[in-house]
Amino acid sequence: MSRLRESLIKVQKEETLKELLKDKYHITPEDEKQRLLALLGDTIERDVDKMIREEIDAYNENTPIRKKNKKLSLFIGIINVILTILISYAVNECNC
């Protein structure tokens, strides 16, 4: 996981530099690039962490176990409504 994160950070840094410097990217000295990255380093890392969390959440949302739990929750909800109606009917019958 850390190798993936480091790779994504490296790619994101390059893309950010290309976006900021545009045509001057290839002629800008390396120390100037490092200065820009030092200013934006935390932001880039937060963005990468956010991207990784979103991907993990999207994966977890579509797993078979998650789908099974959603179906089970729906089934339990329906049974709960039916039993509530039957219990209220039985209570009313006893009170008559």
VOBA-1610 file (N, C-alpha, C; in pm, whole numbers, padded with zeros to 5 digits, always signed):
BEGIN
Met+00082-00119+00000Met+00000+00000+00000Met+00086+00125+00000Ser+00196+00122+00073Ser+00282+00240+00080Ser+00352+00265-00054Arg+00384+00155-00125Arg+00447+00173-00256Arg+00349+00238-00354Leu+00224+00197-00346Leu+00122+00258-00431Leu+00107+00405-00398Arg+00103+00436-00269Arg+00088+00576-00225Arg+00206+00659-00274Glu+00327+00607-00257Glu+00446+00680-00301Glu+00446+00701-00452Ser+00404+00600-00525Ser+00397+00614-00672Ser+00295+00720-00713Leu+00180+00718-00646Leu+00077+00817-00677Leu+00123+00958-00641Ile+00194+00973-00530Ile+00245+01104-00491Ile+00345+01154-00595Lys+00433+01066-00641Lys+00532+01104-00740Lys+00464+01151-00869Val+00366+01076-00915Val+00293+01113-01037Val+00218+01244-01017Gln+00155+01258-00901Gln+00079+01379-00873Gln+00170+01502-00867Lys+00289+01486-00812Lys+00383+01598-00806Lys+00424+01641-00947Glu+00454+01544-01032Glu+00492+01576-01170Glu+00377+01647-01243Glu+00257+01595-01226Glu+00141+01657-01293Glu+00117+01798-01241Thr+00135+01818-01112Thr+00116+01951-01053Thr+00219+02049-01108Leu+00344+02005-01114Leu+00449+02091-01170Leu+00421+02125-01316Lys+00380+02028-01393Lys+00349+02053-01535Lys+00233+02151-01549Glu+00136+02138-01460Glu+00020+02228-01465Glu+00058+02370-01424Leu+00141+02382-01321Leu+00182+02515-01274Leu+00277+02585-01371Leu+00374+02511-01420Leu+00479+02573-01503Leu+00446+02574-01652Lys+00355+02490-01694Lys+00311+02479-01834Lys+00430+02467-01929Asp+00451+02565-02016Asp+00558+02558-02116Asp+00697+02570-02056Lys+00707+02627-01939Lys+00836+02649-01875Lys+00884+02526-01796Tyr+00809+02419-01799Tyr+00842+02302-01719Tyr+00983+02249-01750His+01015+02236-01877His+01142+02176-01916His+01262+02269-01895Ile+01239+02400-01889Ile+01351+02492-01873Ile+01367+02542-01729Thr+01273+02508-01643Thr+01279+02552-01503Thr+01385+02469-01430Pro+01471+02535-01353Pro+01574+02461-01277Pro+01513+02368-01172Glu+01586+02265-01140Glu+01538+02164-01045Glu+01514+02223-00906Asp+01597+02317-00863Asp+01577+02376-00730Asp+01448+02458-00723Glu+01411+02520-00832Glu+01282+02594-00837Glu+01165+02496-00829Lys+01178+02384-00896Lys+01073+02281-00890Lys+01060+02227-00748Gln+01174+02204-00683Gln+01171+02153-00547Gln+01111+02255-00450Arg+01135+02382-00474Arg+01077+02486-00389Arg+00925+02486-00403Leu+00876+02474-00526Leu+00731+02468-00548Leu+00671+02344-00482Leu+00741+02232-00496Leu+00690+02109-00435Leu+00690+02116-00283Ala+00786+02187-00226Ala+00790+02202-00081Ala+00668+02280-00032Leu+00625+02377-00111Leu+00507+02456-00074Leu+00378+02375-00087Leu+00375+02287-00185Leu+00252+02213-00214Leu+00254+02068-00167Gly+00360+02026-00100Gly+00377+01886-00062Gly+00263+01831+00022Asp+00223+01903+00126Asp+00115+01854+00213Asp-00017+01843+00139Thr-00044+01941+00054Thr-00169+01939-00023Thr-00173+01819-00116Ile-00062+01793-00181Ile-00056+01679-00274Ile-00076+01548-00197Glu-00012+01534-00083Glu-00027+01412-00003Glu-00171+01393+00045Arg-00235+01501+00086Arg-00376+01491+00128Arg-00465+01450+00011Asp-00438+01506-00108Asp-00517+01470-00225Asp-00499+01323-00261Val-00377+01275-00252Val-00351+01134-00282Val-00419+01044-00179Asp-00410+01080-00052Asp-00478+01002+00052Asp-00629+01000+00029Lys-00683+01113-00011Lys-00826+01121-00040Lys-00863+01032-00158Met-00780+01031-00262Met-00806+00945-00378Met-00804+00798-00338Ile-00707+00760-00255Ile-00697+00621-00212Ile-00818+00582-00128Arg-00859+00669-00035Arg-00977+00640+00047Arg-01102+00626-00038Glu-01118+00712-00138Glu-01235+00705-00225Glu-01238+00573-00302Glu-01123+00529-00350Glu-01116+00402-00422Glu-01147+00285-00330Ile-01097+00289-00208Ile-01125+00181-00113Ile-01273+00179-00078Asp-01331+00296-00057Asp-01475+00303-00026Asp-01558+00252-00143Ala-01520+00289-00266Ala-01593+00243-00385Ala-01583+00091-00397Tyr-01465+00037-00369Tyr-01448-00109-00374Tyr-01534-00176-00268Asn-01530-00125-00146Asn-01607-00185-00038Asn-01757-00175-00061Glu-01798-00072-00130Glu-01941-00052-00159Glu-01994-00161-00251Asn-01910-00214-00337Asn-01955-00308-00439Asn-01912-00452-00413Thr-01869-00484-00293Thr-01830-00621-00264Thr-01954-00707-00246Pro-01943-00837-00275Pro-02059-00926-00259Pro-02112-00931-00116Ile-02024-00923-00018Ile-02069-00926+00122Ile-02154-00804+00153Arg-02113-00688+00102Arg-02188-00564+00125Arg-02326-00573+00060Lys-02332-00629-00062Lys-02461-00644-00130Lys-02551-00741-00053Lys-02491-00848-00001Lys-02567-00945+00077Lys-02623-00879+00203Asn-02541-00797+00270Asn-02587-00728+00391Asn-02700-00631+00360Lys-02695-00564+00244Lys-02804-00473+00207Lys-02934-00551+00188Lys-02925-00666+00121Lys-03044-00749+00099Lys-03098-00801+00232Leu-03008-00841+00320Leu-03049-00891+00450Leu-03117-00781+00532Ser-03063-00660+00527Ser-03124-00548+00599Ser-03263-00517+00545Leu-03280-00523+00414Leu-03412-00500+00354Leu-03509-00608+00399Phe-03466-00733+00398Phe-03550-00845+00440Phe-03592-00829+00587Ile-03497-00794+00673Ile-03528-00776+00815Ile-03625-00659+00835Gly-03610-00554+00758Gly-03702-00440+00766Gly-03844-00480+00729Ile-03856-00556+00621Ile-03990-00601+00577Ile-04053-00692+00681Ile-03976-00786+00735Ile-04027-00876+00839Ile-04069-00797+00962Asn-03993-00694+00997Asn-04024-00610+01111Asn-04159-00541+01092Val-04183-00487+00975Val-04311-00420+00947Val-04426-00520+00955Ile-04408-00637+00895Ile-04515-00738+00897Ile-04544-00783+01039Leu-04440-00810+01118Leu-04463-00853+01256Leu-04527-00744+01340Thr-04492-00620+01316Thr-04554-00509+01389Thr-04703-00504+01360Ile-04739-00520+01235Ile-04881-00519+01197Ile-04954-00636+01262Leu-04894-00755+01259Leu-04958-00873+01318Leu-04972-00860+01470Ile-04872-00806+01535Ile-04880-00788+01682Ile-04987-00687+01717Ser-04995-00576+01642Ser-05099-00477+01672Ser-05238-00535+01646Tyr-05253-00618+01546Tyr-05382-00683+01520Tyr-05418-00778+01635Ala-05318-00854+01681Ala-05343-00948+01792Ala-05380-00874+01920Val-05315-00764+01949Val-05346-00685+02069Val-05487-00630+02059Asn-05525-00581+01943Asn-05661-00527+01925Asn-05766-00636+01938Glu-05736-00756+01893Glu-05831-00867+01904Glu-05851-00906+02050Cys-05744-00901+02128Cys-05753-00938+02269Cys-05833-00834+02349Asn-05828-00710+02311Asn-05896-00603+02384Asn-06045-00598+02355Cys-06092-00667+02255Cys-06236-00662+02220Cys-06323-00743+02306
//
